[in-house]
Amino acid sequence: MSGYRVDKINDDITLLASKTGLSFTTDAYLLSAFVRRPVGRYGRIVELGAGTGVVSLLLAARGRAEHITSVEVQARSYEIMKQNIKENGFSSVIEPVLGDIRDANEQTLGGVFDAVFANPPYLCANSGPESAHGEENIARREIFGGIDDFCAAAARLCRHGGTFYVVFRPERLAELLSSMTSRGLEPKQLTLLCPDADSAPSLVFVAARRGGRSGGLRITRPLFIYERGTRIETEVFRKIYETGQFPEEYTIK
């Protein structure tokens, strides 16, 4: 199909994507592995800024929730997401929604959710050189909402005691934690991802409780992609890719 490519995510999921949009990334796969209940599965969960639907599709394939609502603001990405949901056989599990996360609330989305998850844009709207393609620029930069807008939406949509899962950049961790706490989302677990033991973190994963008691943030051991001084993946990283989930010690209780 002209203007599109097909990405093979794993043996079960094929992803149609725009050639001018973002490719499937490690960030997205790891977020899908991070969204996990210790026992059983969620009832209703919602993704904010779903793009072409890859994280929601991975969660549906693993049976992590009975129903997933996937909110995306870009019309083209939304149309691709609808096709991906249909082609992969998850129309009965995933509900795509075209809309701005800044407008999302329990009235527009039919109630509150057990969990909210997001891989929000990492860059401020006017930071660095912009992509020539509008889709990629919107996906990477806070054009349709910054991190505080994502936290505000999560607070509106998450039931009391529910969980907000997010992956973000370590250099903006202070903004993320401040936005969470100001919106009534209490950070409870934090994991840093590093290329190896000699490198600075490249990603941070945070899980917060809606209405949680102040304090009690658990900072796990860092996750390392490669063994020190090599390009050999660590055993724990390989296991995440094999099982599609973080080990239990990295799962919010």
DARAVEN-V933530 format. One record per pair of residues at least 6 apart in sequence whose ideal C-beta (glycine too) atoms are under 7 Angstrom apart, sorted by the first residue. I is the first residue (numbers start at 1). GAP is how many residues later the second one is. D is the distance in Angstrom with one decimal. If there is no record, write none. Layout:
I,GAP,D  I,GAP,D
//
This chain:
3,15,6.6  3,16,5.8  4,12,5.7  4,13,6.6  4,14,6.0  4,15,6.3  5,12,5.6  5,14,5.4  6,8,6.0  6,10,5.8  7,8,4.4  7,10,5.7  7,16,6.9  7,17,5.0  8,6,5.9  9,6,5.4  9,15,6.1  9,45,6.6  12,49,5.1  13,44,5.3  13,45,6.7  13,48,5.9  13,75,5.5  14,73,6.8  14,74,6.8  15,9,6.1  15,37,6.4  15,39,5.6  15,69,5.8  16,64,5.5  16,67,5.7  16,68,5.5  17,6,6.9  17,35,5.3  17,63,6.6  18,58,6.3  18,62,6.4  18,117,6.0  20,113,3.9  20,115,5.4  20,116,6.4  21,31,6.9  21,56,6.4  21,114,4.4  21,115,5.8  21,118,6.7  22,29,6.7  22,114,5.6  22,117,4.8  24,30,5.6  27,92,5.7  27,140,5.5  27,176,6.3  28,26,5.1  28,27,5.2  28,91,5.8  29,29,7.0  30,137,6.6  30,163,7.0  31,24,5.5  31,86,6.5  31,88,5.1  31,134,6.9  31,136,4.7  32,23,4.8  32,26,3.9  32,27,5.6  32,212,7.0  33,207,5.2  33,211,5.7  33,212,5.0  33,213,5.2  34,131,5.6  34,171,5.1  34,212,5.5  35,24,6.0  35,29,6.3  35,80,6.7  35,82,4.9  35,130,4.9  36,28,6.6  36,209,5.0  36,210,6.4  36,215,5.4  38,210,6.8  38,213,5.5  38,215,6.0  41,22,5.9  41,23,5.4  41,24,5.7  41,25,6.8  42,22,6.3  42,23,4.0  42,72,4.5  42,73,5.3  43,22,6.8  43,23,5.2  43,24,7.0  43,71,5.1  44,21,6.9  44,22,6.9  44,23,4.9  44,69,4.8  44,70,5.7  45,20,4.5  45,23,5.5  45,68,5.5  45,69,5.9  45,70,4.4  45,72,6.8  46,23,4.3  46,25,6.6  46,63,6.6  46,67,4.7  46,70,5.3  46,111,5.6  47,8,5.9  47,9,5.0  47,21,6.7  47,23,4.7  47,24,6.6  47,70,5.5  47,71,6.7  48,23,5.6  48,53,4.6  48,68,6.5  48,70,4.2  48,102,5.7  48,105,5.6  48,106,6.8  49,23,6.6  49,52,6.1  49,69,5.7  49,70,6.8  49,71,5.9  50,6,5.7  50,20,3.7  50,21,6.0  50,22,4.6  50,31,6.1  51,21,6.2  51,26,5.3  51,88,6.3  52,25,5.5  52,28,4.6  52,29,5.0  52,32,5.8  53,17,5.6  53,28,3.8  53,31,4.9  53,32,6.0  53,41,6.9  53,43,7.0  55,62,6.9  55,64,6.6  56,12,4.9  56,14,4.4  56,38,5.2  57,27,6.3  57,31,5.8  57,33,6.4  58,186,6.9  59,6,6.2  59,9,6.2  60,8,5.9  60,30,4.5  60,33,4.6  60,34,5.5  62,182,5.3  67,26,6.4  67,28,7.0  68,25,6.0  68,26,4.7  69,26,4.9  69,28,6.0  69,40,5.7  70,11,6.3  70,24,5.8  70,25,6.9  70,26,5.2  70,27,6.6  71,26,4.8  71,28,5.5  71,30,5.8  71,33,5.7  72,6,4.6  72,9,5.9  72,26,6.5  73,26,6.6  73,27,5.0  73,28,7.0  73,71,4.8  74,61,6.1  74,64,6.0  75,23,6.4  76,59,6.4  77,58,6.6  78,18,6.2  78,20,4.5  81,15,5.1  82,14,5.0  85,6,5.7  85,9,4.8  85,11,6.1  97,12,6.8  99,9,7.0  100,44,5.9  101,44,5.5  101,48,6.5  101,49,6.3  101,52,4.5  102,43,5.0  102,47,5.1  102,51,6.7  104,49,5.2  104,52,7.0  104,53,6.3  105,51,4.9  106,6,5.0  106,50,6.7  106,51,6.4  109,48,6.5  112,45,6.1  112,46,6.5  112,47,4.2  113,44,5.4  113,45,6.0  113,46,6.5  113,49,6.5  114,45,6.3  114,48,5.2  115,47,5.6  115,48,4.7  115,50,6.6  116,38,4.3  116,41,5.4  116,42,4.8  116,48,4.9  117,48,4.2  118,32,5.3  118,48,5.2  119,48,5.2  120,27,5.9  120,30,4.6  120,46,6.8  120,48,6.8  121,18,6.5  121,19,5.6  121,20,5.2  121,21,4.9  122,18,6.7  122,46,6.7  122,47,4.7  123,17,5.4  123,18,4.7  123,19,6.9  124,17,6.9  124,18,5.7  125,16,5.2  125,17,5.1  125,18,5.5  130,7,5.2  131,6,4.6  131,9,6.8  138,6,6.4  147,21,6.9  147,25,6.9  147,28,5.6  147,29,5.6  147,32,5.4  148,31,4.3  151,28,4.1  151,29,5.4  151,32,4.6  151,34,6.0  152,31,5.4  154,10,4.3  154,31,6.2  155,28,4.1  155,29,5.2  155,30,5.7  155,55,6.5  158,6,5.7  158,52,4.1  159,51,6.6  160,50,5.7  160,51,4.5  161,48,6.5  161,49,6.4  161,50,6.3  162,48,4.8  163,44,5.7  163,46,6.3  163,89,6.2  164,21,5.2  164,44,4.6  164,46,6.7  165,42,5.3  166,10,7.0  166,40,5.5  167,36,5.8  167,38,5.3  168,8,5.1  168,36,5.6  170,22,6.5  170,31,4.4  170,34,4.8  173,31,5.5  176,30,6.4  177,10,5.6  180,7,5.4  180,28,5.0  184,26,6.5  184,27,5.9  185,23,4.0  185,25,5.9  186,22,5.8  186,23,5.1  186,26,3.4  186,27,6.7  186,28,6.2  187,19,5.6  187,21,4.8  187,30,5.1  188,19,5.8  188,20,6.1  188,21,5.3  188,24,6.1  188,28,6.3  188,29,6.2  188,30,6.5  188,64,5.7  189,18,4.4  189,29,5.0  189,31,6.8  189,63,4.5  190,14,6.5  190,16,5.1  190,27,6.3  190,29,5.0  191,14,4.5  191,29,4.6  191,32,6.1  191,59,5.4  192,9,4.0  192,12,5.5  192,30,4.6  193,8,6.2  193,9,6.0  193,10,4.2  193,12,7.0  193,30,4.8  194,6,6.8  194,7,5.0  194,8,6.6  194,28,5.2  194,30,5.4  195,7,6.1  195,30,5.3  195,31,6.1  196,28,5.5  196,29,6.8  196,30,4.5  196,31,6.9  196,32,5.3  197,27,5.8  197,31,4.5  198,30,6.0  201,21,6.9  207,45,4.1  220,29,6.4  220,30,5.3  223,13,6.5  223,14,6.7  224,10,5.0  224,13,6.9  225,8,6.4  225,9,6.7  225,12,5.2  226,6,6.2  226,7,6.1  226,8,6.5  227,7,5.8  236,11,6.3  239,8,6.8  240,6,6.1
//
